[in-house]
Amino acid sequence: MAELDKKWSENVSGRYYVDEQCIDCDACRTEAPDNFVRNDDHGYSYVCKQPETPEEEARCKAALEACPVEAIGSDGPGKT
């Protein structure tokens, strides 16, 4: 389970975030490419854009569910 206090600093503020458990598997970037990007220097993903449409929300939820190490959280600011 992702931990808010261990999230990467690059995550934009909002509900979704990626924490230090990320293993750079590409699942989130595949599921929600508009919302997750890779830090190429250090090999992990982070949230570059919070979902703004129902479709993006569905993709972010799919990314969270697809993460094999549960590094994606959805309890950041703006949780509904």
Phi and psi in radians as a Rosetta constraint file:
Dihedral C 1 N 2 CA 2 C 2 CIRCULARHARMONIC -1.136 0.35
Dihedral N 2 CA 2 C 2 N 3 CIRCULARHARMONIC 2.559 0.35
Dihedral C 2 N 3 CA 3 C 3 CIRCULARHARMONIC -2.040 0.35
Dihedral N 3 CA 3 C 3 N 4 CIRCULARHARMONIC 2.162 0.35
Dihedral C 3 N 4 CA 4 C 4 CIRCULARHARMONIC -1.001 0.35
Dihedral N 4 CA 4 C 4 N 5 CIRCULARHARMONIC -0.645 0.35
Dihedral C 4 N 5 CA 5 C 5 CIRCULARHARMONIC -1.357 0.35
Dihedral N 5 CA 5 C 5 N 6 CIRCULARHARMONIC -0.042 0.35
Dihedral C 5 N 6 CA 6 C 6 CIRCULARHARMONIC -2.069 0.35
Dihedral N 6 CA 6 C 6 N 7 CIRCULARHARMONIC 0.326 0.35
Dihedral C 6 N 7 CA 7 C 7 CIRCULARHARMONIC -1.286 0.35
Dihedral N 7 CA 7 C 7 N 8 CIRCULARHARMONIC 2.660 0.35
Dihedral C 7 N 8 CA 8 C 8 CIRCULARHARMONIC -1.181 0.35
Dihedral N 8 CA 8 C 8 N 9 CIRCULARHARMONIC 2.494 0.35
Dihedral C 8 N 9 CA 9 C 9 CIRCULARHARMONIC -1.173 0.35
Dihedral N 9 CA 9 C 9 N 10 CIRCULARHARMONIC -0.373 0.35
Dihedral C 9 N 10 CA 10 C 10 CIRCULARHARMONIC -1.267 0.35
Dihedral N 10 CA 10 C 10 N 11 CIRCULARHARMONIC -0.332 0.35
Dihedral C 10 N 11 CA 11 C 11 CIRCULARHARMONIC -0.977 0.35
Dihedral N 11 CA 11 C 11 N 12 CIRCULARHARMONIC 2.326 0.35
Dihedral C 11 N 12 CA 12 C 12 CIRCULARHARMONIC -1.265 0.35
Dihedral N 12 CA 12 C 12 N 13 CIRCULARHARMONIC 2.645 0.35
Dihedral C 12 N 13 CA 13 C 13 CIRCULARHARMONIC -1.096 0.35
Dihedral N 13 CA 13 C 13 N 14 CIRCULARHARMONIC 2.446 0.35
Dihedral C 13 N 14 CA 14 C 14 CIRCULARHARMONIC 2.569 0.35
Dihedral N 14 CA 14 C 14 N 15 CIRCULARHARMONIC -2.959 0.35
Dihedral C 14 N 15 CA 15 C 15 CIRCULARHARMONIC -1.095 0.35
Dihedral N 15 CA 15 C 15 N 16 CIRCULARHARMONIC -0.853 0.35
Dihedral C 15 N 16 CA 16 C 16 CIRCULARHARMONIC -1.581 0.35
Dihedral N 16 CA 16 C 16 N 17 CIRCULARHARMONIC 2.574 0.35
Dihedral C 16 N 17 CA 17 C 17 CIRCULARHARMONIC -2.779 0.35
Dihedral N 17 CA 17 C 17 N 18 CIRCULARHARMONIC 2.862 0.35
Dihedral C 17 N 18 CA 18 C 18 CIRCULARHARMONIC -2.085 0.35
Dihedral N 18 CA 18 C 18 N 19 CIRCULARHARMONIC 2.395 0.35
Dihedral C 18 N 19 CA 19 C 19 CIRCULARHARMONIC -1.887 0.35
Dihedral N 19 CA 19 C 19 N 20 CIRCULARHARMONIC -3.052 0.35
Dihedral C 19 N 20 CA 20 C 20 CIRCULARHARMONIC -1.118 0.35
Dihedral N 20 CA 20 C 20 N 21 CIRCULARHARMONIC -0.153 0.35
Dihedral C 20 N 21 CA 21 C 21 CIRCULARHARMONIC -1.342 0.35
Dihedral N 21 CA 21 C 21 N 22 CIRCULARHARMONIC -0.191 0.35
Dihedral C 21 N 22 CA 22 C 22 CIRCULARHARMONIC -0.954 0.35
Dihedral N 22 CA 22 C 22 N 23 CIRCULARHARMONIC 2.318 0.35
Dihedral C 22 N 23 CA 23 C 23 CIRCULARHARMONIC -1.912 0.35
Dihedral N 23 CA 23 C 23 N 24 CIRCULARHARMONIC 0.212 0.35
Dihedral C 23 N 24 CA 24 C 24 CIRCULARHARMONIC 1.049 0.35
Dihedral N 24 CA 24 C 24 N 25 CIRCULARHARMONIC 0.788 0.35
Dihedral C 24 N 25 CA 25 C 25 CIRCULARHARMONIC -1.462 0.35
Dihedral N 25 CA 25 C 25 N 26 CIRCULARHARMONIC -0.269 0.35
Dihedral C 25 N 26 CA 26 C 26 CIRCULARHARMONIC 1.476 0.35
Dihedral N 26 CA 26 C 26 N 27 CIRCULARHARMONIC 0.000 0.35
Dihedral C 26 N 27 CA 27 C 27 CIRCULARHARMONIC -1.061 0.35
Dihedral N 27 CA 27 C 27 N 28 CIRCULARHARMONIC -0.814 0.35
Dihedral C 27 N 28 CA 28 C 28 CIRCULARHARMONIC -1.177 0.35
Dihedral N 28 CA 28 C 28 N 29 CIRCULARHARMONIC -0.670 0.35
Dihedral C 28 N 29 CA 29 C 29 CIRCULARHARMONIC -1.199 0.35
Dihedral N 29 CA 29 C 29 N 30 CIRCULARHARMONIC -0.479 0.35
Dihedral C 29 N 30 CA 30 C 30 CIRCULARHARMONIC -1.315 0.35
Dihedral N 30 CA 30 C 30 N 31 CIRCULARHARMONIC -0.770 0.35
Dihedral C 30 N 31 CA 31 C 31 CIRCULARHARMONIC -1.251 0.35
Dihedral N 31 CA 31 C 31 N 32 CIRCULARHARMONIC -0.704 0.35
Dihedral C 31 N 32 CA 32 C 32 CIRCULARHARMONIC -2.415 0.35
Dihedral N 32 CA 32 C 32 N 33 CIRCULARHARMONIC 1.218 0.35
Dihedral C 32 N 33 CA 33 C 33 CIRCULARHARMONIC -1.124 0.35
Dihedral N 33 CA 33 C 33 N 34 CIRCULARHARMONIC -0.365 0.35
Dihedral C 33 N 34 CA 34 C 34 CIRCULARHARMONIC -1.418 0.35
Dihedral N 34 CA 34 C 34 N 35 CIRCULARHARMONIC -0.233 0.35
Dihedral C 34 N 35 CA 35 C 35 CIRCULARHARMONIC -1.996 0.35
Dihedral N 35 CA 35 C 35 N 36 CIRCULARHARMONIC -0.366 0.35
Dihedral C 35 N 36 CA 36 C 36 CIRCULARHARMONIC -2.137 0.35
Dihedral N 36 CA 36 C 36 N 37 CIRCULARHARMONIC 2.418 0.35
Dihedral C 36 N 37 CA 37 C 37 CIRCULARHARMONIC -2.334 0.35
Dihedral N 37 CA 37 C 37 N 38 CIRCULARHARMONIC 2.955 0.35
Dihedral C 37 N 38 CA 38 C 38 CIRCULARHARMONIC -1.802 0.35
Dihedral N 38 CA 38 C 38 N 39 CIRCULARHARMONIC 2.408 0.35
Dihedral C 38 N 39 CA 39 C 39 CIRCULARHARMONIC -1.483 0.35
Dihedral N 39 CA 39 C 39 N 40 CIRCULARHARMONIC 1.805 0.35
Dihedral C 39 N 40 CA 40 C 40 CIRCULARHARMONIC -1.171 0.35
Dihedral N 40 CA 40 C 40 N 41 CIRCULARHARMONIC -0.515 0.35
Dihedral C 40 N 41 CA 41 C 41 CIRCULARHARMONIC -1.239 0.35
Dihedral N 41 CA 41 C 41 N 42 CIRCULARHARMONIC -0.581 0.35
Dihedral C 41 N 42 CA 42 C 42 CIRCULARHARMONIC -2.101 0.35
Dihedral N 42 CA 42 C 42 N 43 CIRCULARHARMONIC -0.093 0.35
Dihedral C 42 N 43 CA 43 C 43 CIRCULARHARMONIC 1.252 0.35
Dihedral N 43 CA 43 C 43 N 44 CIRCULARHARMONIC 0.987 0.35
Dihedral C 43 N 44 CA 44 C 44 CIRCULARHARMONIC -2.672 0.35
Dihedral N 44 CA 44 C 44 N 45 CIRCULARHARMONIC 2.851 0.35
Dihedral C 44 N 45 CA 45 C 45 CIRCULARHARMONIC -1.756 0.35
Dihedral N 45 CA 45 C 45 N 46 CIRCULARHARMONIC 2.805 0.35
Dihedral C 45 N 46 CA 46 C 46 CIRCULARHARMONIC -2.668 0.35
Dihedral N 46 CA 46 C 46 N 47 CIRCULARHARMONIC 2.884 0.35
Dihedral C 46 N 47 CA 47 C 47 CIRCULARHARMONIC -1.458 0.35
Dihedral N 47 CA 47 C 47 N 48 CIRCULARHARMONIC 2.078 0.35
Dihedral C 47 N 48 CA 48 C 48 CIRCULARHARMONIC -1.707 0.35
Dihedral N 48 CA 48 C 48 N 49 CIRCULARHARMONIC -0.304 0.35
Dihedral C 48 N 49 CA 49 C 49 CIRCULARHARMONIC -2.720 0.35
Dihedral N 49 CA 49 C 49 N 50 CIRCULARHARMONIC 2.198 0.35
Dihedral C 49 N 50 CA 50 C 50 CIRCULARHARMONIC -1.283 0.35
Dihedral N 50 CA 50 C 50 N 51 CIRCULARHARMONIC 2.636 0.35
Dihedral C 50 N 51 CA 51 C 51 CIRCULARHARMONIC -1.104 0.35
Dihedral N 51 CA 51 C 51 N 52 CIRCULARHARMONIC 2.417 0.35
Dihedral C 51 N 52 CA 52 C 52 CIRCULARHARMONIC -2.068 0.35
Dihedral N 52 CA 52 C 52 N 53 CIRCULARHARMONIC -0.188 0.35
Dihedral C 52 N 53 CA 53 C 53 CIRCULARHARMONIC -2.262 0.35
Dihedral N 53 CA 53 C 53 N 54 CIRCULARHARMONIC 2.839 0.35
Dihedral C 53 N 54 CA 54 C 54 CIRCULARHARMONIC -1.019 0.35
Dihedral N 54 CA 54 C 54 N 55 CIRCULARHARMONIC -0.600 0.35
Dihedral C 54 N 55 CA 55 C 55 CIRCULARHARMONIC -1.165 0.35
Dihedral N 55 CA 55 C 55 N 56 CIRCULARHARMONIC -0.773 0.35
Dihedral C 55 N 56 CA 56 C 56 CIRCULARHARMONIC -1.140 0.35
Dihedral N 56 CA 56 C 56 N 57 CIRCULARHARMONIC -0.673 0.35
Dihedral C 56 N 57 CA 57 C 57 CIRCULARHARMONIC -1.046 0.35
Dihedral N 57 CA 57 C 57 N 58 CIRCULARHARMONIC -0.786 0.35
Dihedral C 57 N 58 CA 58 C 58 CIRCULARHARMONIC -1.101 0.35
Dihedral N 58 CA 58 C 58 N 59 CIRCULARHARMONIC -0.693 0.35
Dihedral C 58 N 59 CA 59 C 59 CIRCULARHARMONIC -1.184 0.35
Dihedral N 59 CA 59 C 59 N 60 CIRCULARHARMONIC -0.691 0.35
Dihedral C 59 N 60 CA 60 C 60 CIRCULARHARMONIC -1.152 0.35
Dihedral N 60 CA 60 C 60 N 61 CIRCULARHARMONIC -0.681 0.35
Dihedral C 60 N 61 CA 61 C 61 CIRCULARHARMONIC -1.127 0.35
Dihedral N 61 CA 61 C 61 N 62 CIRCULARHARMONIC -0.710 0.35
Dihedral C 61 N 62 CA 62 C 62 CIRCULARHARMONIC -1.109 0.35
Dihedral N 62 CA 62 C 62 N 63 CIRCULARHARMONIC -0.675 0.35
Dihedral C 62 N 63 CA 63 C 63 CIRCULARHARMONIC -1.108 0.35
Dihedral N 63 CA 63 C 63 N 64 CIRCULARHARMONIC -0.769 0.35
Dihedral C 63 N 64 CA 64 C 64 CIRCULARHARMONIC -1.020 0.35
Dihedral N 64 CA 64 C 64 N 65 CIRCULARHARMONIC -0.802 0.35
Dihedral C 64 N 65 CA 65 C 65 CIRCULARHARMONIC -1.219 0.35
Dihedral N 65 CA 65 C 65 N 66 CIRCULARHARMONIC -0.487 0.35
Dihedral C 65 N 66 CA 66 C 66 CIRCULARHARMONIC -1.432 0.35
Dihedral N 66 CA 66 C 66 N 67 CIRCULARHARMONIC -0.305 0.35
Dihedral C 66 N 67 CA 67 C 67 CIRCULARHARMONIC -1.124 0.35
Dihedral N 67 CA 67 C 67 N 68 CIRCULARHARMONIC 2.073 0.35
Dihedral C 67 N 68 CA 68 C 68 CIRCULARHARMONIC -1.252 0.35
Dihedral N 68 CA 68 C 68 N 69 CIRCULARHARMONIC -0.315 0.35
Dihedral C 68 N 69 CA 69 C 69 CIRCULARHARMONIC -2.021 0.35
Dihedral N 69 CA 69 C 69 N 70 CIRCULARHARMONIC 0.174 0.35
Dihedral C 69 N 70 CA 70 C 70 CIRCULARHARMONIC 0.972 0.35
Dihedral N 70 CA 70 C 70 N 71 CIRCULARHARMONIC 0.772 0.35
Dihedral C 70 N 71 CA 71 C 71 CIRCULARHARMONIC -1.523 0.35
Dihedral N 71 CA 71 C 71 N 72 CIRCULARHARMONIC -0.089 0.35
Dihedral C 71 N 72 CA 72 C 72 CIRCULARHARMONIC -1.767 0.35
Dihedral N 72 CA 72 C 72 N 73 CIRCULARHARMONIC 2.251 0.35
Dihedral C 72 N 73 CA 73 C 73 CIRCULARHARMONIC -1.969 0.35
Dihedral N 73 CA 73 C 73 N 74 CIRCULARHARMONIC 2.762 0.35
Dihedral C 73 N 74 CA 74 C 74 CIRCULARHARMONIC -2.300 0.35
Dihedral N 74 CA 74 C 74 N 75 CIRCULARHARMONIC 0.539 0.35
Dihedral C 74 N 75 CA 75 C 75 CIRCULARHARMONIC -2.045 0.35
Dihedral N 75 CA 75 C 75 N 76 CIRCULARHARMONIC 0.405 0.35
Dihedral C 75 N 76 CA 76 C 76 CIRCULARHARMONIC -1.330 0.35
Dihedral N 76 CA 76 C 76 N 77 CIRCULARHARMONIC -3.094 0.35
Dihedral C 76 N 77 CA 77 C 77 CIRCULARHARMONIC -0.976 0.35
Dihedral N 77 CA 77 C 77 N 78 CIRCULARHARMONIC 2.383 0.35
Dihedral C 77 N 78 CA 78 C 78 CIRCULARHARMONIC 1.701 0.35
Dihedral N 78 CA 78 C 78 N 79 CIRCULARHARMONIC 0.116 0.35
Dihedral C 78 N 79 CA 79 C 79 CIRCULARHARMONIC -1.116 0.35
Dihedral N 79 CA 79 C 79 N 80 CIRCULARHARMONIC 2.398 0.35
